[in-house]
Amino acid sequence: MKIVAVTACPTGIAHTYMAQEAIEKEAAKRGYQVMVETQGSMGIENELEQEDVDDADFVILAVAIGIEGEERFEEKDGEGKVFTVDPGEVIKHPSEVFDKVEKL
């Protein structure tokens, strides 16, 4: 399974990167391919290209603020393949988040 994700929190520091790490670890445990874009205090890092999004099976938006480039996910959202969650939730319960994503 191929997953792309975006993480972002209001201050763009701790939770943005902690959510990235939680997503990457859980994906690795499940044997999934994952790419995580962060929109933090350093700006956009690991920016997802439209092709990355199009090729993904699911999108996880672990965001607590509006993000740049949200229109990239409109088609996946229309297919019901976008899961939006608070960054704190994915940090605390990554396996539960992935279980919910798998049920989309």
C-alpha positions in Angstrom: 0.0 0.0 0.0 1.2 3.5 -0.8 0.3 6.4 1.5 1.1 10.1 1.3 0.7 12.4 4.2 1.0 16.0 5.2 1.7 17.1 8.8 1.2 20.6 10.1 0.5 22.2 13.5 -0.1 25.9 14.5 3.5 26.6 15.7 5.1 24.3 13.1 7.6 22.8 15.4 7.1 19.8 17.7 3.8 18.2 16.6 4.5 18.6 12.9 7.6 16.5 13.1 6.4 14.1 15.8 3.4 13.3 13.6 5.7 12.7 10.7 7.8 10.3 12.7 4.7 8.4 14.0 3.3 8.0 10.5 6.6 6.8 9.1 7.1 4.3 11.9 3.6 2.9 11.7 3.8 2.6 7.9 7.1 0.8 8.2 5.6 -1.7 10.7 2.9 -2.5 8.3 5.2 -2.7 5.3 3.6 0.3 3.5 5.4 2.8 1.3 5.0 6.3 2.7 6.0 9.9 1.8 5.4 12.6 4.4 5.4 16.3 3.6 5.8 18.6 6.6 4.6 22.2 6.6 6.3 23.5 9.7 8.5 26.4 10.9 11.0 25.6 8.2 8.4 25.9 5.4 7.4 23.0 3.3 9.8 20.1 3.4 9.6 16.8 1.4 7.0 18.5 -0.9 4.6 16.0 -2.5 4.3 16.2 -6.2 0.9 15.7 -7.8 2.1 12.4 -9.3 2.9 11.2 -5.7 -0.6 12.0 -4.6 -2.2 10.5 -7.7 -0.2 7.2 -7.2 -1.1 6.9 -3.5 -3.8 4.6 -2.3 -4.6 6.9 0.6 -3.8 10.4 2.0 -3.4 11.2 5.7 -3.7 14.9 6.6 -2.4 15.2 10.1 -3.1 18.9 10.3 -4.4 21.4 12.9 -4.2 24.4 10.5 -4.9 25.1 6.9 -2.2 23.9 4.6 -0.7 25.1 1.3 -1.5 23.1 -1.8 -4.6 21.4 -0.4 -6.2 21.3 -3.9 -3.7 18.5 -4.7 -5.9 16.2 -2.7 -9.3 17.1 -4.1 -9.6 14.0 -6.4 -8.6 11.6 -3.6 -11.0 13.3 -1.3 -13.8 12.9 -3.9 -12.9 9.1 -3.9 -13.2 9.0 -0.1 -9.5 8.3 0.3 -8.4 11.2 2.5 -8.3 10.8 6.2 -7.9 14.0 8.2 -6.8 13.8 11.8 -5.3 16.0 14.5 -1.5 15.7 14.7 -1.7 14.9 18.4 -4.0 11.9 17.7 -1.6 10.4 15.2 1.3 10.9 17.7 -0.6 9.2 20.5 -2.5 6.5 18.5 -0.8 5.8 15.2 -2.0 2.2 14.9 -5.7 3.3 15.4 -5.3 6.0 12.8 -3.9 3.5 10.3 -6.7 1.0 11.2 -9.2 3.7 10.3 -7.4 4.6 7.0 -7.5 0.9 6.0 -11.3 0.9 6.4 -11.8 3.9 4.0 
